[in-house]
Amino acid sequence: MPRLRLALVGTGRAAAGLAPFLSQGGAELVAVVGRSQDAVDDLARTASTGGRRPPAAFTFERLPAGLSALPPADGWILAVRDDAIAEVDERLARLSAYAGARWAAHLSGALPAAQLAAARSTGLAVASLHPLASFPPAHAGRGAPRAPVLPPLFVLEGDRAAVADLAAWLGALGARAREVDPDRKPLYHAAASLSANFGLALISLAAELAALAGIPPDEAERALAALAAGAMENASQVGLAPALTGPIRRGDVGTVRRHLEALAGLPPRFREAYATLGREAVRLARRAGAPPEALSAVEAELEKAASAGASATGGPEDARGGGRA
Ligand SMILES: NC(=O)c1ccc[n+]([C@@H]2O[C@H](COP(=O)([O-])OP(=O)(O)OC[C@H]3O[C@@H](n4cnc5c(N)ncnc54)[C@H](OP(=O)(O)O)[C@@H]3O)[C@@H](O)[C@H]2O)c1
């Protein structure tokens, strides 16, 4: 089978996270395009690991001249922020960049393939390809750069010809892929946001609590992020219910009561988060086979705290401000 020739647009987190895989699985990254020549040159260098020829690197301004010297790409992947997809798609169509290509795809988890209206009007098949991943910022971390990690799932939808090429490439990579109905993509993307983005927001809230207990904020954030990563790693191995630990899983109603008493003196958002997520933990603990009577008692405490939250008039939002609800 001939190599799938790919062109990548964008130089941000998703572009950098995916680039190393775009020359694997029978594909070859032939060009990267962006707004800054330095950024595309950097990305082309990092994408050419393993002794492969680096892809050509162009700004939009240099694109028409650059592409005229290359055989056309089969597929274009637009890794730009959601709000810029339509504009970049139109720009690529205007520059005749799509000439000779079979399809174009964007990486948004919330928008449909149809967002690529300009590509479609030039006769290309269109798709959306969402990697279920939280890619690190460029030059992230304290140690050596991490090896690229293949996202655990890619979610696809769009025109058959584009989806078929992408699914074949993902299959050859050994990646898991699933098609979704475009109307239900926002639900899927809300699930991704809850897990990755709101997961971090939750740890930020937890770190505030730990800081109130006297643990320096920076240390609290790192330690709690590592604790959560450990729990998530367990869950990804054995499933959520078996991975659940803690007082709700054990049915320790006295411990839950002590937590709620401690939170009662703080701004309501702490108790609200605890009561809301605690009730989800009760559902999970039921699935895990925790003692039903103890769980009902825990649930009653959490309901009480939630209704106390609903009737509270509110208070200072920042616990460090020393406010009492
Ligand atoms: N980050 C993730 O973990 C992740 C995961 C799955 C899917 N995605 C999807 O991947 C896509 C890119 O997200 P990202 O996180 O990589 O964003 P990002 O790091 O903010 O990078 C955005 C890229 O879009 C470019 N861009 C923005 N406006 C533009 C415009 N008007 N014209 C041309 N280029 C423009 C930026 O160029 P400059 O550098 O020149 O500003 C940058 O290269 C989004 O659709 C997102 O939903 C992201």
The ligand as a Tripos MOL2 file, in Angstrom:
@<TRIPOS>MOLECULE
LIG
   48    52     1     0     0
SMALL
NO_CHARGES

@<TRIPOS>ATOM
      1 N1         -4.1430   20.3100   23.7490 N.am      1 LIG1
      2 C1         -4.7040   19.1360   23.8110 C.2       1 LIG1
      3 O1         -4.4190   18.3630   24.7290 O.2       1 LIG1
      4 C2         -5.6940   18.6970   22.7420 C.ar      1 LIG1
      5 C3         -6.1940   17.3880   22.8060 C.ar      1 LIG1
      6 C4         -7.0730   16.9530   21.8320 C.ar      1 LIG1
      7 C5         -7.4640   17.8270   20.8000 C.ar      1 LIG1
      8 N2         -6.9760   19.0940   20.7850 N.ar      1 LIG1
      9 C6         -7.4270   19.9770   19.6750 C.3       1 LIG1
     10 O2         -6.2950   20.3830   18.9120 O.3       1 LIG1
     11 C7         -6.5450   21.6720   18.3490 C.3       1 LIG1
     12 C8         -5.3810   22.5850   18.7110 C.3       1 LIG1
     13 O3         -5.3620   22.7240   20.1280 O.3       1 LIG1
     14 P1         -3.9770   22.9910   20.9070 P.3       1 LIG1
     15 O4         -4.2180   22.5690   22.3100 O.co2     1 LIG1
     16 O5         -2.8290   22.4520   20.1530 O.co2     1 LIG1
     17 O6         -3.9440   24.5760   20.8770 O.3       1 LIG1
     18 P2         -2.6680   25.5190   21.1070 P.3       1 LIG1
     19 O7         -1.5690   24.8170   21.8000 O.co2     1 LIG1
     20 O8         -3.2220   26.7750   21.6550 O.co2     1 LIG1
     21 O9         -2.1800   25.7950   19.5940 O.3       1 LIG1
     22 C9         -3.0590   26.4010   18.7100 C.3       1 LIG1
     23 C10        -2.4150   26.5030   17.3320 C.3       1 LIG1
     24 O10        -3.3710   27.1740   16.4940 O.3       1 LIG1
     25 C11        -2.6890   28.2070   15.7880 C.3       1 LIG1
     26 N3         -3.6300   29.2680   15.4570 N.ar      1 LIG1
     27 C12        -4.4740   29.9020   16.2900 C.ar      1 LIG1
     28 N4         -5.1770   30.8320   15.6180 N.ar      1 LIG1
     29 C13        -4.7700   30.7760   14.3290 C.ar      1 LIG1
     30 C14        -5.1170   31.4720   13.1500 C.ar      1 LIG1
     31 N5         -6.0610   32.4280   13.1500 N.pl3     1 LIG1
     32 N6         -4.4730   31.1560   11.9970 N.ar      1 LIG1
     33 C15        -3.5340   30.1880   11.9820 C.ar      1 LIG1
     34 N7         -3.1610   29.4750   13.0640 N.ar      1 LIG1
     35 C16        -3.7700   29.7750   14.2240 C.ar      1 LIG1
     36 C17        -1.6390   28.6880   16.7680 C.3       1 LIG1
     37 O11        -0.6790   29.3980   16.0710 O.3       1 LIG1
     38 P3          0.3460   30.3950   16.8440 P.3       1 LIG1
     39 O12         1.2880   29.4810   17.5990 O.co2     1 LIG1
     40 O13         0.9640   31.1270   15.7300 O.co2     1 LIG1
     41 O14        -0.4970   31.2410   17.7500 O.co2     1 LIG1
     42 C18        -1.1380   27.3420   17.3150 C.3       1 LIG1
     43 O15        -0.2040   26.7710   16.4270 O.3       1 LIG1
     44 C19        -7.8960   22.1420   18.8920 C.3       1 LIG1
     45 O16        -8.9000   21.8520   17.9380 O.3       1 LIG1
     46 C20        -8.0830   21.2800   20.1360 C.3       1 LIG1
     47 O17        -9.4470   21.0790   20.4260 O.3       1 LIG1
     48 C21        -6.1090   19.5530   21.7200 C.ar      1 LIG1
@<TRIPOS>BOND
     1     1     2 1
     2     2     3 2
     3     2     4 1
     4     4     5 ar
     5     4    48 ar
     6     5     6 ar
     7     6     7 ar
     8     7     8 ar
     9     8     9 1
    10     8    48 ar
    11     9    10 1
    12     9    46 1
    13    10    11 1
    14    11    12 1
    15    11    44 1
    16    12    13 1
    17    13    14 1
    18    14    15 2
    19    14    16 1
    20    14    17 1
    21    17    18 1
    22    18    19 2
    23    18    20 1
    24    18    21 1
    25    21    22 1
    26    22    23 1
    27    23    24 1
    28    23    42 1
    29    24    25 1
    30    25    26 1
    31    25    36 1
    32    26    27 ar
    33    26    35 ar
    34    27    28 ar
    35    28    29 ar
    36    29    30 ar
    37    29    35 ar
    38    30    31 1
    39    30    32 ar
    40    32    33 ar
    41    33    34 ar
    42    34    35 ar
    43    36    37 1
    44    36    42 1
    45    37    38 1
    46    38    39 2
    47    38    40 1
    48    38    41 1
    49    42    43 1
    50    44    45 1
    51    44    46 1
    52    46    47 1
@<TRIPOS>SUBSTRUCTURE
     1 LIG1         1 GROUP 0 **** ****
